Amino acid sequence: MKYLKNCDCIEDLKKKYREMSLKYHPDINGDADALEIMQAINHEYDILFDELKNVFRNKKGEIYIDKKPVSETPEEFRNIINELIILNEIEIELIGRWIWVSGNTKPHRDTLKKLNFKWCPKKGAWCWHRKEDGVVSHGKKSLNEIREKYGVTKYTDNKSKEIEEKAS
């Protein structure tokens, strides 16, 4: 793998894909070879997704294999990220296997709905997750408690910064 190296679990892969998309996506990067590079990244993502779709990291940082079936496809996450990275004034957070979007989301409400994001009024943010990652607490935990439990990578203004490592 040339672009998506050192991915031990699906969360690592998704974080790395997001970072590479911000760097090489043709709508963001004006380089002549950006499209070709992005196609290579997408190909690597598809291969690694099949290998890692059931491999996760727990809150202690340990890798484990989940036996639950995964209905997500590699294209689904790629399409969501490619739609989100071109939106302005939003903050994207990868928390565990969920995607959270906050900031100035009102102008992007229709896009978020089209991408199957749901508005969570108690958290003041939009969320996306697969059905198999269903809701357990039904809004009882704050977004900060969720961030603390699973760790978070936050993206603001098309830049990535690691906010918290996985709890150990």
N, C-alpha and C positions, 0 to 999 in steps of 0.2 A: 504494500500500500504506500502510495506516495503522499497523499494529502490527509488521510484519516488514520494516522498512526497512533499506537499506544491506547487503543480502546479496549478495555477489559470487560465492559458491560454496555447495555443499551443506553444507559444514561450518559456514559462517556461518549458514545458514538453520536448521540443527538447534540451534545454540547459542541463537539468538534465539528459536526456538520454545520451548525449555526455559525460558528466562527469562520469556517472556510467560505460559507455563503456570503457573509459580510465582506470578506476580503475579495472574492472572485466573481460574485454575481454580476452578469453583464449590465444590469440596471444600476449598479453602484460603481463598478469598476469599468472605466472607459478603455482599458487596454484591448488591443486587437485580438489577443488570444484568450480573453476572459471567457468567451462562450465555450471554447474547446476545453479549457481548464474546468469549468463548471460541469461540463458533460462527464469529464473524467471523475470528478468528485461525486457526482450522482451515481456513476457506475460503481465506484468503491463503496458508497453508502448501501446500495442494493445488495452487494455481496456480503458486507459485514452485518447488515440488518438480519439476513437469513441465519447467520452464525450466532448473533447475540440477542435475538428477539426475546429469549427466555432467560437471559443472564442479567442479573441485577446486583446492586450493591446495597447491603442493609445499612441501618443507621450507625453501625459500628465500623463501617467501611469494608466489611467482608463480602466477598463475591458468593452468590448462590444462584442456583437454577430453579426457576419457578415452573411448576408442572402445569399451571393453568394455561389453557389455550389462548393464543394472542390473535386477536382479530385485526389488529393494525397492519397496514401494508407499508412498505418503505415509501411508496409514492405519497401516501397520506401525510406523513410528517413533512416530507420535502415540500409538498404543495402548500401546507400551512406556513412553513417558515418562509418560503419564497413570496407569499402574499404579505406576510407581516413585515419583512425587512424593508419594504418600500413605503410603509406608513410612517408619517411624521408625528412627533410629539407623543409617542407611546413608550412604555417600558415593558419589555418582555422578560419574563422570568421562567426558567426551567426549574421546577421544584419536584424532585422525584421524577415520575413519569407524566406529570401534569404540566401544562403550559398556562401561565397566568399573564394577563395583559391589563395594564393600568395606565394612568396618565391621562392625556387628553383623548379619550376614546370616543367621545360623542360623534365627531365627524366620521368615524370609522365603524359605527354601530352596524350598518348593513353588511359590511365586509366581514365583521366578526361573526355575525349571525350566519352568513353564508358558509363560513368555515366551521360551523357547529360549536361555536363558543357559547357559553351560557353566562348570563350576568348573575353575579353573586352579591346581592345588596349588602349583606353583613360584612363582606370583605372589601367592598368598593372596587371590585375587579372582575374581569371576564376570565373564565376558565375553560379549558379543553382537556378532556381525558377520554380514554377508551372505556367502554362499558365494563370490561373486566377489572378496571381500576376504580370501580364504583365508590360512592360516598359511604363512609362508615359513620362518621360523627354528625352528619347532617347540619353542618354549619356551627358546631359547638366550639371548634378551635379557631383562633384568630389566624390571619395570614402569617403573622410573625411566629406563632407557635408551629405552624406548618413548616415555615422556612427553617426554624431551629431544628425540627425533627429530621427533615430530609436533606438539608443543605440547599443552596440555591445558586444559580448563575443568573446574573441580572444583565440585561442589555438595554442601554439607553442611548438614543441618538446614534444608532448603528455602531456602537462600540460595546465590547464585552468586558466585564470585569467579574472576577470570582468574588462573591460576597462572603460566602462561608464554605468551608470544606465540609464534607460529610462528617457528622458527629462521630467521634470515636469513643 
